[in-house]
Amino acid sequence: MNKIAVLGAGTMGMGIAWAVAGAGKKVVLYDLKQEIVDKTIARIGKGLAKAEEKGQAPAGAKDFVTGNITGTAVLEDIKDCDFIIESVYESMPVKKDVYSKLSAIVPDDVIVATNTSSLSITEIAAIYKKPEKVVGMHFFNPAMVMPLIEVIPCLQTSEETVGVVMELSKAIGKKPIKVKEGPGFVVNRILLPGMNEAAFILQEGLATVEDIDKAMKMGAGWPMGPFTLCDMVGIDIALEVCNTLYSETGDSKYRPALVLKQYVRAGWLGRKTGRGWYDYSAKK
């Protein structure tokens, strides 16, 4: 598989495109507006240029990676791709709309992998014309750095599809694990309640954002605190996953903290908006 479509040029789509192109694959990066796609490709180039300057990437890495990425705002441009990775907004109605459109343009033998972090892949697959070709392929942020991919077959996914995704994951330098479909899969099922509990601790006034992060780094050995991580993931995504875990399991331990909802309502979503638990506006 040498030509791979990545749908969605947001934070995760950018990282996935970067990782796949960096492995020598041709990438068609799609989003609704060309300016969004162009901006994302420029960000990849800027990040690699900075890495080259610091000696963290080999000379020519920027040109190699960005040269492997073609951007488009026309969905039909992906029809000759060998494989599709969908990473659009984490909303079931949005995903269903995309899969309905894909059914009309994608060849029957092409696998469509969703990067959903918590939504039902079985429900997504039911919309697609070839549900046996739909599978979960969950990357982690930043996707160009983090080695893990959760490969999640749904009720309809064929074993052949799973095998192809496991091999592709390895081919782009990742470490895949196979996970049964369930709310939050493995990592988010464990990680998101920790972020949510940190928000409850803040809400109850037990400690500040900074001190909670410091406590988990210095006391629990976390590489970064829950609030720093939440800002990186996106507070809106964290809330969406908590809501899904809560609604799917009915377990009150997944009930999202009110302060999470308030931050999302305020538009304070983390690094991507310049403000979340921390203020990043001065760093822009």
DRENZARO-125677 format. One record per residue: x, y, z of N, C-alpha, C in turn; residue in three letters. Coordinates in Angstrom, 1 decimal. Atoms other than C-alpha are relative to their C-alpha. Layout:
# residues N
NODE    n_px    n_py    n_pz   ca_px   ca_py   ca_pz    c_px    c_py    c_pz  code
NODE       X       Y       Z       X       Y       Z       X       Y       Z   ALA
...
***
This chain:
# residues 284
NODE    n_px    n_py    n_pz   ca_px   ca_py   ca_pz    c_px    c_py    c_pz  code
NODE     0.8    -1.2     0.0     0.0     0.0     0.0     0.9     1.2     0.0   MET
NODE    -0.9    -1.1     0.1     1.7     3.1    -1.2    -0.7     1.4    -0.1   ASN
NODE     0.7    -1.3     0.1    -1.0     5.8    -1.5    -1.2    -0.1     1.0   LYS
NODE     0.9     0.0    -1.1    -3.0     6.5     1.7    -0.7     1.3     0.2   ILE
NODE     0.8    -1.2    -0.3    -5.8     9.0     2.3    -0.1     0.2     1.5   ALA
NODE     0.3    -0.4    -1.4    -6.1    10.8     5.6    -1.1     1.0    -0.1   VAL
NODE     1.1    -0.9     0.0    -9.4    12.4     6.1    -0.1     0.8     1.3   LEU
NODE     0.0    -0.9    -1.2    -9.4    15.4     8.5     1.4     0.5     0.2   GLY
NODE    -1.3    -0.7    -0.2    -6.5    17.9     8.8     0.2     0.7     1.3   ALA
NODE    -0.1    -0.6    -1.3    -6.9    18.7    12.4     1.3    -0.6     0.7   GLY
NODE    -1.2     0.4    -0.8    -4.4    17.8    15.2     0.4    -1.4    -0.3   THR
NODE    -0.3     1.4     0.2    -4.7    14.1    14.8     0.3    -0.3    -1.5   MET
NODE    -0.3     0.2     1.4    -4.9    14.1    11.0     1.3     0.5    -0.4   GLY
NODE    -1.3    -0.5     0.3    -1.8    16.2    10.8     1.1    -1.0     0.5   MET
NODE    -1.0     0.9    -0.5     0.2    13.8    13.0     0.0    -1.3    -0.8   GLY
NODE     0.1     1.2     0.7    -1.1    10.8    11.1     0.6     0.1    -1.4   ILE
NODE    -0.5    -0.3     1.3    -0.3    12.3     7.7     1.6     0.1     0.1   ALA
NODE    -1.5    -0.1    -0.2     3.2    13.2     9.0     0.6    -1.3     0.2   TRP
NODE    -0.5     1.3    -0.3     3.8     9.7    10.3     0.0    -0.9    -1.2   ALA
NODE     0.1     0.8     1.2     2.6     8.0     7.1     0.9     0.4    -1.1   VAL
NODE    -0.9    -0.6     1.0     4.5    10.3     4.8     1.4    -0.2     0.4   ALA
NODE    -1.4     0.2    -0.4     7.6    10.0     6.9     0.5    -1.4    -0.2   GLY
NODE    -0.4     1.4     0.3     7.5     6.2     6.3     0.1    -0.2    -1.4   ALA
NODE    -0.2     0.1     1.4     7.7     6.9     2.6    -1.2    -0.3    -0.8   GLY
NODE     1.3     0.2     0.7     4.0     6.5     1.7    -0.4     1.3    -0.6   LYS
NODE     0.7    -1.1     0.5     2.2     8.9    -0.5    -1.3     0.3     0.7   LYS
NODE     1.1    -0.3    -0.8    -0.5    10.7     1.4    -0.9     1.1    -0.7   VAL
NODE     0.9    -1.0     0.4    -3.6    12.5     0.2    -0.8     0.5     1.2   VAL
NODE     0.6    -0.6    -1.2    -4.7    14.8     3.0    -1.2     0.8    -0.3   LEU
NODE     1.3    -0.7     0.3    -8.4    15.9     2.9    -0.6     0.7     1.2   TYR
NODE     0.9    -0.7    -0.9   -10.4    18.5     4.7    -1.0     0.8    -0.8   ASP
NODE     1.1    -0.7     0.7   -13.5    20.6     3.9     0.5     1.2    -0.7   LEU
NODE    -0.5    -1.2     0.7   -11.5    23.7     3.0     1.5    -0.2    -0.3   LYS
NODE    -1.4     0.1     0.5    -8.2    23.9     1.0     0.9     0.8     1.0   GLN
NODE    -0.8    -0.8    -0.8    -6.9    26.6     3.3     0.4    -0.8     1.3   GLU
NODE    -0.2     0.8    -1.2    -7.2    24.2     6.3     1.1    -1.0    -0.3   ILE
NODE    -1.0     1.0     0.4    -5.2    21.5     4.4     1.4     0.7    -0.2   VAL
NODE    -1.2    -0.7     0.3    -2.6    24.0     3.2     0.7     0.4     1.3   ASP
NODE    -0.6    -0.4    -1.2    -2.1    25.3     6.7     0.6    -1.1     0.8   LYS
NODE    -0.5     1.2    -0.7    -1.7    21.8     8.1     1.3    -0.5    -0.6   THR
NODE    -1.3     0.4     0.7     1.0    20.9     5.5     1.1     0.9     0.4   ILE
NODE    -1.0    -1.0    -0.4     2.8    24.1     6.3     0.4    -0.2     1.4   ALA
NODE    -0.4     0.2    -1.4     2.7    23.3    10.0     1.0    -1.2     0.1   ARG
NODE    -0.9     1.2     0.0     4.3    19.9     9.3     1.4     0.4    -0.5   ILE
NODE    -1.3    -0.5     0.5     7.0    21.6     7.2     0.7     0.9     1.0   GLY
NODE    -0.6    -0.9    -1.1     7.6    24.2    10.0     0.6    -0.9     1.1   LYS
NODE    -0.5     0.8    -1.1     7.9    21.5    12.6     1.2    -0.8    -0.4   GLY
NODE    -1.1     0.8     0.5    10.3    19.4    10.5     1.3     0.9    -0.2   LEU
NODE    -1.1    -0.9     0.2    12.4    22.5     9.6     0.7     0.3     1.4   ALA
NODE    -0.5    -0.3    -1.3    12.8    23.3    13.3     0.7    -1.2     0.6   LYS
NODE    -0.7     1.3    -0.4    13.7    19.6    14.0     1.3    -0.2    -0.7   ALA
NODE    -1.2     0.1     0.8    16.3    19.7    11.3     1.1     1.0     0.6   GLU
NODE    -1.0    -1.0    -0.6    17.9    22.9    12.8     0.5    -0.5     1.3   GLU
NODE    -0.5     0.5    -1.3    18.1    21.2    16.2     0.7    -1.3     0.0   LYS
NODE    -0.6     1.3     0.2    19.5    18.0    14.8    -0.8    -1.1     0.4   GLY
NODE     1.0     1.0    -0.4    16.4    16.1    15.8    -0.6    -0.8    -1.2   GLN
NODE     0.5     0.7     1.2    15.6    15.1    12.2     1.2     0.2    -1.0   ALA
NODE    -1.1     0.0     1.0    18.0    14.3     9.3    -0.2     1.1    -1.0   PRO
NODE     0.1    -1.0     1.1    18.7    16.9     6.6    -0.8    -0.5    -1.1   ALA
NODE     0.9     0.4     1.1    16.1    16.8     3.9    -1.3    -0.6     0.5   GLY
NODE     1.2     0.7    -0.5    13.4    15.4     6.2    -1.3     0.8    -0.3   ALA
NODE     1.1    -0.8     0.4    11.1    18.4     5.6    -0.4    -0.2    -1.4   LYS
NODE     0.3     0.2     1.4    11.3    18.1     1.9    -0.6    -1.4    -0.3   ASP
NODE     0.4     1.4     0.2    10.9    14.3     2.0    -1.4    -0.2     0.4   PHE
NODE     1.3     0.3    -0.5     7.8    14.3     4.2    -1.1     0.9    -0.7   VAL
NODE     1.0    -0.8     0.7     6.0    17.3     2.7    -0.2    -0.3    -1.4   THR
NODE     0.1     0.4     1.5     6.8    16.1    -0.8    -0.8    -1.2    -0.2   GLY
NODE     0.9     1.2     0.1     4.9    12.9     0.0    -1.5     0.3     0.3   ASN
NODE     1.4    -0.3    -0.4     1.7    14.8     1.0    -0.6     1.0    -1.1   ILE
NODE     0.8    -0.8     0.9    -0.9    16.2    -1.4    -1.2     0.4     0.7   THR
NODE     1.2    -0.4    -0.7    -3.7    18.3     0.0    -1.1     0.2    -0.9   GLY
NODE     1.2    -0.2     0.8    -7.2    18.5    -1.3    -1.2     0.3     0.9   THR
NODE     1.3    -0.3    -0.6   -10.7    19.8    -0.4    -1.1    -0.7    -0.8   ALA
NODE     0.9     0.7     0.9   -12.3    17.5    -3.0     0.0    -1.5     0.4   VAL
NODE     0.0     1.3    -0.5   -13.3    14.2    -1.5     0.2    -1.1    -1.1   LEU
NODE    -0.2     0.9     1.1   -13.4    12.5    -4.9     1.5    -0.3    -0.3   GLU
NODE    -1.4     0.1     0.3    -9.6    13.0    -5.1     0.6    -1.2     0.7   ASP
NODE    -0.6     1.2    -0.7    -9.1    10.0    -2.7    -0.4    -1.3    -0.6   ILE
NODE     0.6     1.2     0.5   -10.8     7.5    -4.9     1.0    -1.0    -0.6   LYS
NODE    -1.1     0.9     0.4    -7.5     6.0    -6.2     1.0    -0.4     1.1   ASP
NODE    -0.9     0.3    -1.1    -6.0     5.6    -2.8    -0.1    -1.5     0.4   CYS
NODE     0.0     1.4    -0.4    -5.1     2.1    -1.5    -0.6    -0.3     1.3   ASP
NODE     0.4     0.1    -1.4    -6.2     2.7     2.1    -0.4     1.3     0.5   PHE
NODE     0.6    -1.3    -0.6    -8.2     5.3     4.0     0.1     0.0     1.5   ILE
NODE     0.0    -0.2    -1.5    -7.6     6.6     7.5    -0.9     1.2     0.3   ILE
NODE     1.0    -1.0    -0.3   -10.6     8.6     8.7     0.3     0.6     1.4   GLU
NODE    -0.3    -0.7    -1.2    -9.8    11.2    11.4    -0.8     1.3     0.1   SER
NODE     0.9    -1.2    -0.1   -12.7    13.7    11.2    -0.5     0.2     1.4   VAL
NODE     0.5    -0.4    -1.3   -14.4    15.3    14.1    -0.7    -1.1     0.8   TYR
NODE     0.5     1.2    -0.8   -15.3    12.9    17.0    -1.5     0.2     0.3   GLU
NODE     1.5    -0.1    -0.1   -19.1    13.0    16.4    -0.6    -1.0    -0.9   SER
NODE     0.6     1.1     0.8   -21.2    10.1    15.3    -0.7     0.5    -1.3   MET
NODE     0.7    -0.5     1.2   -23.4    12.2    12.9     1.0     0.5    -1.0   PRO
NODE    -1.0    -0.4     1.0   -20.3    13.7    11.3     0.6    -1.2    -0.7   VAL
NODE    -0.6     1.2     0.5   -18.7    10.3    10.9    -0.9    -0.8    -1.0   LYS
NODE     1.0     0.7     0.8   -21.9     8.7     9.5    -0.1     0.7    -1.4   LYS
NODE     0.1    -0.7     1.3   -22.1    11.5     6.9     1.2    -0.3    -0.9   ASP
NODE    -1.2     0.3     0.8   -18.5    10.9     5.8    -0.1    -1.4    -0.6   VAL
NODE     0.0     1.4     0.5   -19.0     7.1     5.5    -1.0    -0.2    -1.0   TYR
NODE     1.1     0.0     1.1   -22.2     7.6     3.5     0.6     0.5    -1.3   SER
NODE    -0.6    -0.5     1.3   -20.2     9.7     1.0     1.1    -0.9    -0.5   LYS
NODE    -1.1     0.9     0.4   -17.3     7.3     1.0    -0.6    -1.2    -0.8   LEU
NODE     0.7     1.1     0.6   -19.7     4.5     0.0    -0.2     0.2    -1.5   SER
NODE     0.3    -0.3     1.4   -20.3     6.3    -3.3     1.2     0.1    -0.8   ALA
NODE    -1.2    -0.3     0.8   -16.7     6.9    -4.3     1.2    -1.0     0.2   ILE
NODE    -1.1     0.9    -0.3   -14.4     4.3    -2.7    -0.1    -1.4    -0.6   VAL
NODE     0.1     1.4     0.5   -13.6     1.0    -4.5    -0.3    -1.0     1.1   PRO
NODE     0.5     1.0    -0.9   -15.1    -2.1    -2.8     1.1    -0.7     0.8   ASP
NODE    -1.1     0.7    -0.7   -11.7    -3.6    -1.9     0.9     0.8     0.9   ASP
NODE    -0.8    -0.9    -0.9   -10.3    -0.6     0.0    -0.5     0.0     1.4   VAL
NODE     0.3     0.0    -1.5   -10.1    -0.7     3.8    -0.2     1.5     0.4   ILE
NODE     0.2    -1.3    -0.6   -11.5     2.3     5.7     0.2    -0.1     1.5   VAL
NODE    -0.3     0.1    -1.4    -9.9     2.7     9.1    -0.4     1.3     0.7   ALA
NODE     0.4    -1.2    -0.8   -11.4     5.1    11.7     0.9     0.2     1.2   THR
NODE    -0.9    -0.4    -1.1    -9.2     6.9    14.2    -0.9     0.4     1.2   ASN
NODE     0.9    -0.4    -1.1   -12.2     7.3    16.6     0.7    -0.4     1.3   THR
NODE    -0.6     0.3    -1.3   -11.1     7.4    20.2    -1.0    -0.7     1.0   SER
NODE     1.0     0.5    -0.9   -14.4     6.2    21.7    -1.3    -0.4    -0.6   SER
NODE     1.3     0.3     0.6   -17.3     5.9    19.3    -0.1    -1.4    -0.4   LEU
NODE     0.3     1.4     0.4   -18.9     2.6    18.3     0.4    -0.2    -1.5   SER
NODE    -0.4     0.3     1.4   -17.1     1.3    15.2    -1.0    -0.9    -0.7   ILE
NODE     1.1     0.8     0.6   -19.9    -1.2    14.7    -1.1     0.9    -0.6   THR
NODE     1.0    -1.0     0.5   -22.3     1.7    14.3     0.5     0.7    -1.2   GLU
NODE    -0.6    -0.7     1.1   -20.0     3.5    12.0     0.0    -1.0    -1.3   ILE
NODE    -0.1     1.0     1.1   -19.5     0.3     9.9    -1.3    -0.3    -0.7   ALA
NODE     1.3     0.3     0.5   -23.2    -0.2     9.5    -0.4     1.0    -1.1   ALA
NODE     0.4    -1.0     1.0   -23.4     3.0     7.4     0.7    -0.3    -1.3   ILE
NODE    -0.8     0.2     1.2   -20.7     1.8     5.0    -0.4    -1.1    -0.9   TYR
NODE     0.5     1.1     0.9   -21.3    -0.3     1.9     0.7    -1.3     0.2   LYS
NODE    -0.7     1.2    -0.3   -18.7    -2.8     2.9     0.5     0.0     1.4   LYS
NODE    -0.3     0.0    -1.4   -18.8    -3.1     6.7     1.2    -0.8     0.4   PRO
NODE    -1.1     0.9    -0.3   -16.3    -5.9     6.7     1.4     0.7    -0.3   GLU
NODE    -1.2    -0.8     0.3   -13.7    -3.3     5.4     0.2     1.1     1.0   LYS
NODE    -0.1    -1.1    -1.0   -14.2    -1.0     8.4     0.6    -0.5     1.2   VAL
NODE    -0.7     0.4    -1.2   -11.9    -1.2    11.4     0.5     1.2     0.7   VAL
NODE    -0.6    -1.0    -0.8   -10.6     0.9    14.2     1.5     0.0    -0.1   GLY
NODE    -1.4    -0.1     0.0    -7.1     2.2    13.9     0.4     1.3     0.8   MET
NODE    -0.1    -1.1    -0.9    -6.5     4.4    16.9     1.4     0.4     0.3   HIS
NODE    -1.3    -0.6    -0.3    -3.4     6.6    16.9    -0.1     0.8     1.3   PHE
NODE    -0.1    -0.9    -1.3    -2.2     8.7    19.9     0.8     1.2    -0.3   PHE
NODE    -0.6    -1.3     0.2    -1.2    12.3    20.0     1.2     0.2     0.8   ASN
NODE    -0.2    -0.4     1.5     1.3    13.4    18.7     0.3    -1.3    -0.8   PRO
NODE     0.0     1.2     0.8     0.8    10.7    16.1     1.3    -0.3    -0.7   ALA
NODE    -1.3     0.2     0.7     4.1    11.2    14.4     1.1    -0.5     1.0   MET
NODE    -1.0     0.4    -1.0     5.9    10.4    17.7    -0.4    -1.2     0.8   VAL
NODE     0.5     1.1    -0.8     3.7     8.0    19.7     0.0    -1.3    -0.8   MET
NODE    -0.1     1.2     0.8     4.4     4.4    18.7    -1.2    -0.9     0.0   PRO
NODE     1.1     0.9    -0.1     1.2     2.7    19.7    -1.2     0.3    -1.0   LEU
NODE     1.3    -0.1     0.7    -1.8     2.0    17.5    -0.9    -1.1     0.5   ILE
NODE     1.0     1.0    -0.4    -4.9     0.2    18.9    -0.8    -0.4    -1.3   GLU
NODE     0.8     0.6     1.1    -6.4    -2.0    16.1    -1.2    -0.6     0.5   VAL
NODE     1.2     0.5    -0.6   -10.0    -2.6    16.9    -1.0    -0.5    -1.1   ILE
NODE     1.0     0.6     0.9   -12.1    -5.0    14.8    -1.4     0.2     0.7   PRO
NODE     1.4    -0.1    -0.5   -15.9    -4.3    15.2    -0.7    -1.3    -0.4   CYS
NODE     0.7     1.2     0.2   -18.6    -6.9    14.9     0.1    -0.5    -1.5   LEU
NODE     0.0     0.4     1.5   -18.5    -6.8    11.0     1.4    -0.2    -0.6   GLN
NODE    -1.4     0.0     0.6   -14.7    -6.5    10.5     0.5    -1.4    -0.3   THR
NODE    -0.6     1.3     0.4   -13.1    -9.4     8.6     1.4    -0.2     0.6   SER
NODE    -1.3     0.3    -0.5   -10.0   -11.1     9.8     1.1     0.5    -1.0   GLU
NODE    -0.9    -0.5     1.0    -8.3   -10.2     6.5     0.2     1.5     0.2   GLU
NODE    -0.1    -1.4    -0.2    -9.0    -6.6     7.2     1.0     0.3     1.2   THR
NODE    -0.9    -0.2    -1.2    -7.4    -6.8    10.7     1.4    -0.3    -0.3   VAL
NODE    -1.4     0.3     0.3    -4.3    -8.5     9.3     0.7     1.0    -0.8   GLY
NODE    -0.6    -1.1     0.8    -3.8    -5.8     6.7     0.4     1.2     0.8   VAL
NODE    -0.2    -1.1    -0.9    -4.1    -3.1     9.3     1.2    -0.2     0.9   VAL
NODE    -1.1     0.3    -0.8    -1.7    -4.8    11.6     1.3     0.1    -0.7   MET
NODE    -1.2    -0.1     0.8     0.9    -5.1     8.8     0.3     1.4    -0.4   GLU
NODE    -0.2    -1.4     0.4     0.4    -1.5     7.6     0.5     0.8     1.2   LEU
NODE    -0.4    -0.7    -1.2     0.8    -0.3    11.2     1.5    -0.2     0.2   SER
NODE    -1.4     0.3    -0.2     4.2    -2.0    11.4     0.8     0.6    -1.1   LYS
NODE    -0.7    -0.5     1.2     5.2    -0.8     7.9     0.2     1.5     0.2   ALA
NODE    -0.2    -1.5    -0.2     4.8     2.9     9.1     0.8     0.2     1.3   ILE
NODE    -0.9    -0.2    -1.1     7.0     2.2    12.1    -0.7     0.0     1.4   GLY
NODE     0.8     0.0    -1.2     4.2     1.7    14.7     0.0    -1.3     0.7   LYS
NODE     0.1     1.2    -0.8     3.6    -0.9    17.4    -1.5    -0.3     0.2   LYS
NODE     1.4     0.2    -0.2     0.0    -2.2    17.0    -0.3    -1.1     1.0   PRO
NODE     0.6     1.0    -0.8    -2.1    -4.1    19.5    -1.4    -0.2    -0.4   ILE
NODE     1.4     0.3     0.4    -5.4    -5.8    18.8    -0.9     0.0     1.2   LYS
NODE     0.9    -0.3    -1.1    -8.2    -4.7    21.0    -1.5    -0.3    -0.4   VAL
NODE     1.4     0.2     0.3   -11.8    -5.9    21.2    -0.7     1.3     0.2   LYS
NODE     0.8    -1.2    -0.1   -14.4    -3.2    20.7    -0.7     0.2     1.3   GLU
NODE     0.6    -0.3    -1.3   -15.5    -1.6    23.9     0.2     1.5     0.3   GLY
NODE    -0.1    -1.5    -0.3   -16.0     2.0    25.3     1.4     0.4     0.4   PRO
NODE    -1.3    -0.5    -0.3   -12.6     3.8    25.2     1.1    -0.9    -0.3   GLY
NODE    -1.1     0.9     0.3   -10.7     0.7    24.1     0.9    -0.3     1.3   PHE
NODE    -0.9     0.3    -1.2    -7.6     0.2    26.4     0.5     1.3     0.6   VAL
NODE    -0.7    -1.2    -0.6    -5.7     3.5    26.8    -1.0     1.0     0.5   VAL
NODE     1.0    -1.0    -0.5    -8.6     5.9    27.0    -0.9    -0.5     1.1   ASN
NODE     0.8     0.5    -1.1   -10.5     3.6    29.3     0.7     0.2     1.3   ARG
NODE    -0.8    -0.2    -1.2    -7.7     3.9    31.8     0.4     1.5     0.2   ILE
NODE    -0.6    -1.3    -0.1    -6.4     7.4    31.0    -1.0     1.1     0.3   LEU
NODE     0.9    -1.1    -0.1    -9.5     9.6    30.6    -0.6     0.1     1.4   LEU
NODE     0.5    -0.2    -1.4   -11.0     8.8    34.1     1.1     0.7     0.9   PRO
NODE    -1.0    -0.7    -0.8    -7.6    10.1    35.5    -0.1     1.5    -0.3   GLY
NODE     0.2    -1.4     0.3    -8.0    13.4    33.6    -1.3     0.5     0.6   MET
NODE     1.3    -0.4    -0.5   -11.6    13.6    34.7     0.1     0.2     1.5   ASN
NODE    -0.1    -0.1    -1.4   -10.7    12.9    38.3     0.9     1.2     0.4   GLU
NODE    -0.7    -1.2    -0.2    -8.1    15.7    38.1    -0.8     1.2     0.0   ALA
NODE     0.9    -1.1     0.1   -10.8    18.0    37.0    -0.9     0.1     1.2   ALA
NODE     0.8     0.0    -1.2   -13.0    17.0    39.9     0.8     0.5     1.2   PHE
NODE    -0.8    -0.5    -1.1   -10.1    17.7    42.3     0.2     1.5    -0.1   ILE
NODE     0.0    -1.4     0.2    -9.7    21.1    40.8    -1.3     0.7     0.4   LEU
NODE     1.3    -0.5    -0.3   -13.4    21.7    41.0    -0.3     0.1     1.4   GLN
NODE     0.3     0.0    -1.5   -13.5    20.8    44.7     1.0     0.9     0.7   GLU
NODE    -1.0    -0.9    -0.6   -10.6    23.3    45.3     1.1    -0.6     0.9   GLY
NODE    -1.1     0.7    -0.8    -8.2    20.7    46.7     1.4     0.4    -0.4   LEU
NODE    -1.3    -0.4     0.5    -5.3    21.9    44.6    -0.1     0.8    -1.3   ALA
NODE     0.0    -0.7     1.2    -4.3    24.1    41.7     0.3    -0.9    -1.2   THR
NODE    -0.3     0.7     1.2    -3.9    23.0    38.1     1.5    -0.4     0.0   VAL
NODE    -1.5     0.2     0.0    -0.1    23.4    38.4     0.4    -1.0     1.1   GLU
NODE    -0.4     1.0    -1.1     0.1    21.5    41.7    -0.5    -1.4    -0.3   ASP
NODE     0.5     1.4     0.3    -2.0    18.6    40.5     0.9    -0.6    -1.1   ILE
NODE    -0.9     0.5     1.0     0.2    18.3    37.4     1.3    -0.4     0.6   ASP
NODE    -1.3     0.3    -0.7     3.3    18.5    39.6    -0.1    -1.3     0.8   LYS
NODE     0.2     1.2    -0.9     1.9    15.9    42.0     0.1    -1.3    -0.8   ALA
NODE     0.0     1.3     0.8     1.3    13.3    39.2     1.4    -0.2    -0.7   MET
NODE    -1.3     0.2     0.6     4.7    13.9    37.6     1.0    -0.4     1.1   LYS
NODE    -1.0     0.2    -1.0     6.7    13.9    40.8    -0.3    -1.2     1.0   MET
NODE     0.5     1.1    -0.9     4.6    11.4    42.8    -0.4    -1.3    -0.6   GLY
NODE     0.4     1.2     0.7     3.3     9.0    40.2     0.8    -0.4    -1.2   ALA
NODE    -0.9     0.3     1.1     6.0     9.2    37.6    -0.6     0.2    -1.4   GLY
NODE     0.5    -0.3     1.3     3.8    10.5    34.9     1.0     0.9    -0.8   TRP
NODE    -0.9    -0.9     0.8     5.8    12.1    32.0    -0.5     1.4    -0.1   PRO
NODE     0.6    -1.3     0.0     3.4    15.0    32.0    -1.3    -0.1     0.9   MET
NODE     1.2     0.0    -0.8     0.5    16.0    34.3    -1.3    -0.1    -0.8   GLY
NODE     1.3     0.2     0.7    -3.2    15.3    33.5    -0.5     1.2    -0.7   PRO
NODE     0.5    -1.2     0.6    -4.0    18.9    32.7     0.9     0.4    -1.2   PHE
NODE    -0.8    -0.3     1.1    -1.0    19.4    30.4    -0.4    -1.0    -1.1   THR
NODE     0.4     1.0     1.0    -2.0    16.1    28.6    -1.3     0.3    -0.5   LEU
NODE     1.3    -0.3     0.5    -5.6    17.2    28.4     0.0     1.1    -0.9   CYS
NODE    -0.2    -1.2     0.9    -4.6    20.5    26.8     0.5    -0.5    -1.4   ASP
NODE    -0.6     0.5     1.3    -2.6    18.5    24.2    -1.0    -0.8    -0.8   MET
NODE     1.0     0.9     0.7    -5.4    16.0    23.5    -1.2     0.9    -0.5   VAL
NODE     1.2    -0.9     0.3    -8.1    18.8    23.5    -1.1    -0.3     1.0   GLY
NODE     0.9     0.2    -1.1   -10.5    19.4    26.3    -1.4    -0.5    -0.5   ILE
NODE     1.2     0.4     0.6   -13.4    18.9    23.9     0.0    -1.5    -0.3   ASP
NODE    -0.2     1.4     0.3   -12.1    15.5    22.9    -0.1    -0.8     1.3   ILE
NODE     0.0     0.7    -1.3   -11.6    14.5    26.6    -1.5    -0.1     0.5   ALA
NODE     1.4     0.0    -0.5   -15.2    15.5    27.4    -0.8    -0.9    -0.9   LEU
NODE     0.7     0.9     0.9   -16.5    13.6    24.3     0.2    -1.4     0.4   GLU
NODE    -0.3     1.3    -0.4   -14.7    10.5    25.4    -0.7    -0.4     1.4   VAL
NODE     0.6     0.3    -1.3   -15.9    10.8    29.0    -1.5    -0.2    -0.1   CYS
NODE     1.4     0.1     0.2   -19.5    11.3    27.8    -0.3    -1.4    -0.6   ASN
NODE     0.2     1.3     0.7   -19.2     8.2    25.6     0.2    -1.1     1.1   THR
NODE    -0.2     1.0    -1.0   -17.8     6.1    28.5    -1.2     0.0     1.0   LEU
NODE     1.2    -0.1    -1.0   -20.6     7.3    30.8    -1.2    -0.5    -0.6   TYR
NODE     1.3     0.4     0.6   -23.4     6.7    28.3     0.1    -1.5    -0.3   SER
NODE    -0.1     1.4     0.5   -22.1     3.3    27.1     0.0    -0.9     1.2   GLU
NODE    -0.1     0.9    -1.2   -21.4     1.9    30.6    -1.0     0.2     1.1   THR
NODE     0.9    -0.3    -1.1   -23.8     3.7    32.8     0.6     0.1     1.3   GLY
NODE    -0.8     0.0    -1.2   -21.1     3.8    35.4     0.3     1.4     0.4   ASP
NODE    -0.2    -1.4    -0.5   -21.0     7.0    37.5     1.5     0.4     0.1   SER
NODE    -1.4    -0.3    -0.1   -17.2     6.8    37.7     0.5     0.8    -1.2   LYS
NODE    -0.4    -0.6     1.3   -17.1     8.1    34.1    -0.8     1.4    -0.2   TYR
NODE     0.8    -1.3     0.1   -19.5    11.1    34.8     1.0     1.2    -0.1   ARG
NODE    -1.0    -1.1     0.2   -17.6    14.2    33.4    -0.2     1.1     1.0   PRO
NODE     0.1    -1.1    -0.9   -16.8    17.0    35.8    -0.6     1.2    -0.7   ALA
NODE     0.7    -1.2     0.5   -18.8    20.2    35.4     1.0     0.9    -0.6   LEU
NODE    -1.0    -0.9     0.5   -15.6    22.2    34.9     0.5    -0.3    -1.4   VAL
NODE    -0.3     0.4     1.3   -14.8    20.2    31.8    -1.0     0.6    -1.0   LEU
NODE     1.1    -0.5     0.8   -18.2    21.1    30.3     0.1     1.6    -0.1   LYS
NODE    -0.1    -1.5     0.0   -17.7    24.8    31.3     1.2     0.5    -1.0   GLN
NODE    -1.1    -0.4     0.9   -14.3    25.0    29.5    -0.3    -0.2    -1.4   TYR
NODE     0.4     0.2     1.4   -15.7    23.5    26.3    -1.0     1.1    -0.4   VAL
NODE     0.9    -1.0     0.4   -18.6    25.9    26.4     0.6     1.4    -0.2   ARG
NODE    -0.7    -1.3     0.1   -16.2    28.8    26.8     1.0     0.0    -1.2   ALA
NODE    -0.9     0.1     1.2   -14.2    27.6    23.8     1.5    -0.2     0.4   GLY
NODE    -1.4     0.2    -0.5   -11.1    26.9    26.0     0.3    -1.4    -0.1   TRP
NODE    -0.2     1.4     0.3   -10.1    23.7    24.4     1.4    -0.6     0.1   LEU
NODE    -1.4     0.5    -0.1    -6.4    23.5    25.0     0.9     0.7    -0.9   GLY
NODE    -1.1    -0.6     0.8    -3.3    24.2    22.9    -0.6     0.5    -1.4   ARG
NODE     0.5    -0.4     1.4    -5.3    24.3    19.6    -0.8     1.3     0.0   LYS
NODE     0.7    -1.3    -0.1    -7.3    27.4    20.8     0.8     1.0     0.7   THR
NODE    -0.8    -0.9    -0.7    -4.5    29.0    22.7    -0.3     0.2     1.5   GLY
NODE     0.3     0.0    -1.4    -6.1    28.5    26.0    -0.8    -1.3     0.4   ARG
NODE     0.7     1.2    -0.6    -7.2    25.5    28.1     0.2     0.1     1.5   GLY
NODE    -0.3     0.0    -1.4    -6.1    24.6    31.6     1.2     1.0     0.2   TRP
NODE    -1.1    -0.9     0.0    -3.0    26.7    30.7    -0.3     1.0    -1.1   TYR
NODE     0.1    -1.1     1.0    -2.8    30.0    28.7     1.2    -0.1    -0.9   ASP
NODE    -1.1     0.1     1.0    -0.7    29.5    25.5     0.0     1.2    -1.0   TYR
NODE     0.0    -1.1     1.0    -1.5    32.8    23.8     1.3     0.7    -0.1   SER
NODE    -1.3    -0.7     0.0     1.9    34.3    24.7     1.0    -0.8    -0.8   ALA
NODE    -1.0     0.9     0.7     3.6    31.3    23.0    -0.2     0.0    -1.5   LYS
NODE     0.3     0.1     1.5     2.0    31.8    19.6     1.0     0.9    -0.8   LYS
***
